[in-house]
Amino acid sequence: MYDYFLGGKDNFPADREAAEKVLELSSRGGADVREVARANRGFLVRAVEAVARAGVRQFLDIGTGLPTQDNVHQVAHRIIPDAKVVYSDNDPIVLTHARALLASNPDTVIIDGDAHDPKSLLAAAAHHLDFSRPVAVLAVALFHFFGDDDEVAGIVRALREPLAPGSHLIISHAYVERGQSTLDRKAKTEDVYRRTTAGALHWRERDMVRTYFDGLELLEPGLVPVQDWRNDDPFIPPGMEKGGILGGVGRVPQAG
């Protein structure tokens, strides 16, 4: 669905059908949904660029989904040609498709990993990444598919536990402001997602998303709408003035 919103070709009929139902619920014939998807992808690109320029040479992208435009390894390799990138997903179609696309790229692999079991996922990633050195962990547009707040908090703790100083955590998450008037449309959108393999979509408030970075050094400009994160040409996707997707990048501080 995400690839379809971005105008890509790596999607299937069921994805397109569900995506069209979401677009029908949008306020501008789907333009706002597509703009939010593009804004989220732009955040991923700028965040990976920033972390790579800071010297991080290892990346773990969790819940990557079907490959689309400007994947993590493509962005990272433009700055660090030998950067190591591990993608993780538990969808067999994604795994098969990605392995075929990445067959000629020895520095980039995809592993069968489920974010519901972060310790096993990290153990599999450790066959390819050195967690004694800085790693950038990406959970981009991932946690809003998890309905249990406590489970998400536990996953974040588990992902942060093995990270060496200088590592980074990159997160984006759908959010709403308290009292937002578009909650009815969002509830209908959640219902569409609930009937897909992605599962239900859960918006969270800014304060909740902010807790995922507790104890980390938030890179400027902090936790902000993704279109505002280090963007030279920021914009507000129409209809999303009080919601959309938040993005932030936290750095693991030096001990002591």
C-alpha positions as CSV (number, residue, x, y, z in Angstrom):
1,M,0.0,0.0,0.0
2,Y,2.8,2.4,0.9
3,D,4.5,1.8,-2.4
4,Y,1.2,2.4,-4.2
5,F,0.8,5.7,-2.4
6,L,4.3,6.7,-3.5
7,G,3.4,5.8,-7.2
8,G,5.6,2.8,-7.3
9,K,5.1,-0.5,-9.1
10,D,6.0,-3.0,-6.3
11,N,2.5,-3.7,-5.1
12,F,-0.2,-6.3,-5.6
13,P,-3.9,-6.2,-6.4
14,A,-4.9,-6.6,-2.8
15,D,-2.6,-3.7,-1.8
16,R,-4.1,-1.5,-4.5
17,E,-7.7,-2.3,-3.5
18,A,-7.1,-1.5,0.1
19,A,-5.1,1.6,-0.8
20,E,-7.9,2.9,-2.9
21,K,-10.3,2.5,0.0
22,V,-8.0,4.7,2.1
23,L,-7.7,7.3,-0.7
24,E,-11.6,7.4,-0.9
25,L,-11.7,8.5,2.8
26,S,-9.1,11.3,2.3
27,S,-10.1,14.9,2.2
28,R,-8.7,15.7,-1.2
29,G,-9.3,12.7,-3.4
30,G,-6.2,11.0,-2.1
31,A,-3.8,13.8,-2.6
32,D,-3.2,14.3,1.1
33,V,-2.5,10.6,1.7
34,R,0.0,10.5,-1.1
35,E,1.7,13.7,0.2
36,V,2.0,12.3,3.7
37,A,3.5,9.1,2.3
38,R,6.0,11.2,0.3
39,A,6.8,13.3,3.3
40,N,7.5,10.1,5.4
41,R,9.8,8.8,2.7
42,G,11.6,12.1,2.5
43,F,12.2,11.9,6.2
44,L,13.7,8.5,5.9
45,V,16.1,9.7,3.2
46,R,17.2,12.8,5.1
47,A,17.6,10.8,8.4
48,V,19.7,8.1,6.8
49,E,21.8,10.8,5.0
50,A,22.4,12.6,8.4
51,V,23.3,9.5,10.2
52,A,25.7,8.3,7.4
53,R,27.4,11.7,7.4
54,A,27.8,11.3,11.1
55,G,29.9,8.2,10.4
56,V,27.5,5.4,11.1
57,R,28.3,2.5,8.7
58,Q,25.7,0.0,9.7
59,F,21.9,0.1,9.3
60,L,19.0,-2.1,10.5
61,D,15.7,-1.3,8.9
62,I,12.8,-3.2,10.7
63,G,9.5,-3.9,8.9
64,T,10.9,-2.7,5.6
65,G,8.1,-4.0,3.4
66,L,8.4,-4.3,-0.3
67,P,11.2,-2.3,-1.8
68,T,10.3,1.1,-3.1
69,Q,12.0,4.3,-4.2
70,D,15.2,5.4,-2.3
71,N,15.7,2.4,-0.1
72,V,18.0,2.6,2.9
73,H,20.9,0.9,1.2
74,Q,20.7,3.1,-1.8
75,V,20.7,6.3,0.3
76,A,23.5,5.0,2.6
77,H,25.7,3.8,-0.2
78,R,25.6,7.2,-1.9
79,I,27.6,8.4,1.2
80,I,29.3,5.3,2.4
81,P,29.7,2.8,-0.5
82,D,30.5,-0.1,1.8
83,A,27.9,0.5,4.4
84,K,26.2,-2.7,5.7
85,V,22.5,-2.7,5.6
86,V,20.1,-5.3,7.0
87,Y,16.4,-5.3,6.2
88,S,14.0,-7.2,8.4
89,D,10.5,-8.4,7.6
90,N,8.3,-11.4,8.3
91,D,6.2,-11.4,5.1
92,P,7.4,-14.3,2.9
93,I,6.5,-12.4,-0.3
94,V,8.6,-9.4,0.8
95,L,11.5,-11.8,1.7
96,T,11.5,-13.6,-1.6
97,H,11.1,-10.3,-3.6
98,A,13.8,-8.5,-1.7
99,R,16.3,-11.4,-1.8
100,A,16.0,-11.5,-5.6
101,L,16.6,-7.7,-5.9
102,L,19.5,-7.8,-3.4
103,A,21.3,-10.9,-4.8
104,S,24.1,-8.9,-6.3
105,N,24.7,-6.7,-3.3
106,P,26.9,-8.4,-0.7
107,D,26.7,-5.6,1.8
108,T,22.9,-5.7,1.9
109,V,20.8,-8.6,3.2
110,I,17.2,-9.2,4.3
111,I,16.4,-11.4,7.3
112,D,13.2,-13.1,8.5
113,G,12.4,-11.1,11.6
114,D,9.3,-10.1,13.5
115,A,9.2,-6.9,15.5
116,H,7.0,-8.7,18.0
117,D,10.1,-10.7,18.9
118,P,12.8,-8.1,18.9
119,K,15.5,-10.2,20.7
120,S,15.3,-12.9,18.1
121,L,15.3,-10.3,15.3
122,L,18.4,-8.7,16.8
123,A,20.1,-12.0,17.1
124,A,19.6,-12.7,13.4
125,A,20.8,-9.2,12.5
126,A,24.0,-9.8,14.6
127,H,25.1,-12.3,12.0
128,H,25.6,-9.4,9.7
129,L,26.1,-6.4,11.9
130,D,28.6,-5.6,14.7
131,F,26.6,-4.2,17.6
132,S,29.8,-3.3,19.5
133,R,30.0,-0.5,16.9
134,P,27.4,2.2,16.1
135,V,24.3,1.0,14.3
136,A,21.3,3.0,13.0
137,V,18.1,1.2,13.8
138,L,15.1,2.3,11.7
139,A,11.4,1.8,12.8
140,V,9.9,4.0,10.1
141,A,6.0,3.9,9.9
142,L,6.1,0.7,12.0
143,F,4.8,1.1,15.5
144,H,1.5,2.6,14.5
145,F,0.6,-1.0,13.4
146,F,1.0,-2.1,17.0
147,G,-2.1,-1.5,19.2
148,D,-0.6,-2.3,22.6
149,D,1.3,0.7,24.1
150,D,3.1,-1.4,26.6
151,E,4.3,-3.8,23.9
152,V,5.7,-0.9,21.8
153,A,7.5,0.5,24.8
154,G,9.0,-3.0,25.4
155,I,10.1,-3.4,21.8
156,V,11.8,0.0,21.9
157,R,13.6,-0.9,25.1
158,A,14.8,-4.2,23.5
159,L,16.0,-2.5,20.3
160,R,18.0,0.1,22.3
161,E,19.6,-2.4,24.7
162,P,22.4,-3.7,22.5
163,L,23.2,-0.3,20.9
164,A,26.7,1.1,21.3
165,P,27.3,4.8,22.0
166,G,27.0,6.7,18.7
167,S,24.2,4.5,17.5
168,H,21.0,6.1,16.3
169,L,17.3,5.2,16.6
170,I,15.1,6.6,13.7
171,I,11.4,6.5,14.2
172,S,8.3,7.9,12.4
173,H,4.8,7.3,13.7
174,A,1.3,8.4,12.8
175,Y,-0.1,10.9,15.3
176,V,-3.0,13.1,16.2
177,E,-3.3,16.1,18.4
178,R,-5.8,16.0,21.3
179,G,-9.3,17.1,20.2
180,Q,-8.5,16.8,16.5
181,S,-11.7,17.1,14.4
182,T,-10.7,14.5,11.8
183,L,-10.9,11.6,14.3
184,D,-14.0,10.1,12.5
185,R,-12.2,9.9,9.2
186,K,-9.2,8.4,10.9
187,A,-11.3,5.8,12.6
188,K,-12.6,4.7,9.2
189,T,-9.1,4.6,7.8
190,E,-8.1,2.4,10.8
191,D,-10.9,0.0,9.9
192,V,-9.6,-0.3,6.3
193,Y,-6.1,-1.2,7.6
194,R,-7.6,-3.6,10.1
195,R,-8.8,-5.7,7.1
196,T,-5.3,-5.9,5.5
197,T,-2.3,-8.0,6.3
198,A,-0.7,-4.8,7.8
199,G,-3.2,-4.8,10.6
200,A,-5.0,-1.9,12.3
201,L,-3.5,1.5,12.2
202,H,-3.2,3.2,15.6
203,W,-2.5,7.0,15.9
204,R,-0.8,8.1,19.1
205,E,-0.3,11.5,20.6
206,R,2.9,13.3,20.5
207,D,3.8,12.9,24.1
208,M,3.6,9.1,23.8
209,V,5.9,9.0,20.7
210,R,8.3,11.3,22.5
211,T,8.8,8.7,25.3
212,Y,10.4,6.3,22.7
213,F,13.5,8.7,22.7
214,D,13.8,9.0,26.5
215,G,17.5,8.9,27.5
216,L,18.6,9.5,23.9
217,E,20.1,12.7,22.5
218,L,17.4,13.9,20.0
219,L,19.0,15.4,16.9
220,E,17.7,18.8,15.9
221,P,15.0,19.8,15.2
222,G,13.7,17.1,17.6
223,L,10.4,15.2,17.2
224,V,8.5,17.1,14.5
225,P,6.2,16.4,11.6
226,V,8.2,14.4,9.1
227,Q,8.0,17.2,6.5
228,D,9.7,19.5,8.9
229,W,12.7,17.3,9.8
230,R,15.7,19.0,8.2
231,N,13.8,19.8,5.1
232,D,14.9,22.9,3.1
233,D,11.4,23.0,1.5
234,P,9.0,22.0,4.3
235,F,5.2,21.9,3.6
236,I,2.1,20.9,5.5
237,P,0.2,18.2,3.7
238,P,-3.4,19.5,3.3
239,G,-5.8,18.2,5.9
240,M,-2.9,17.2,8.2
241,E,-2.3,20.4,10.0
242,K,-2.9,18.8,13.4
243,G,-1.9,15.2,12.6
244,G,0.0,13.1,10.1
245,I,3.3,11.5,10.9
246,L,6.0,12.5,13.4
247,G,9.6,11.8,12.9
248,G,12.7,11.9,15.1
249,V,16.3,10.6,15.4
250,G,17.8,9.8,18.7
251,R,21.5,9.2,19.4
252,V,22.8,6.9,22.1
253,P,25.1,9.1,24.3
254,Q,28.5,8.2,25.4
255,A,28.6,6.4,28.7
256,G,29.1,8.6,31.8
